[in-house]
């Protein structure tokens, strides 16, 4: 049985081929997807701005430590693709970065 680790994954992409309806929906909701929305959650938090060029999702993924960051990234990218397709948003190639929170070294300041 493998140990479970928690990963923070950022999935980045670009909007491509957005319909007029999708563009209008994104612009109507832009205030809900700004800097304040940047949280790592299982469901993922989507952030973008009014330019509608780039976007990012932030995910918290729990996965086997043996599978590592690559699997966590693949899981997060799959979740992002599912969300984008469900909403009918056009997008380009996704890329991601993952951080294993269980192996992350924290440097505490000495008093």
C-alpha positions, 0 to 999 in steps of 0.5 A: 500500500502506497503513501498518499501525498497532497499536491498543489497543481497549477494548470495553465492554458490559453483561450482559443476559439471562444464563441461569442456566447462563451466570451460574454459568459466569461466576461460577465463572471470575470470579477469572480475569477480574479486574484481573490479566487486563487485558491488550491481546491479539489474542485479547482479554482479558475482565474483569468482577466478581461483580456481573455487570453490566458487562464489558470486552474489551481487544484489540490490533488491527493495521489499515491506518492509513488506516482509522483508529480507527473500523475498529480499533473495528469489528474489536474489537467484531466479535471481542467479539460472536463470543466472547460468542455462542460462549459463549452470553452475553447482552449489550447494546449494545457501545461501544469506544474505540481508541488508535493506538499508533503516533501516541501521544505519549510524554512522557519526564521529564527528569533 
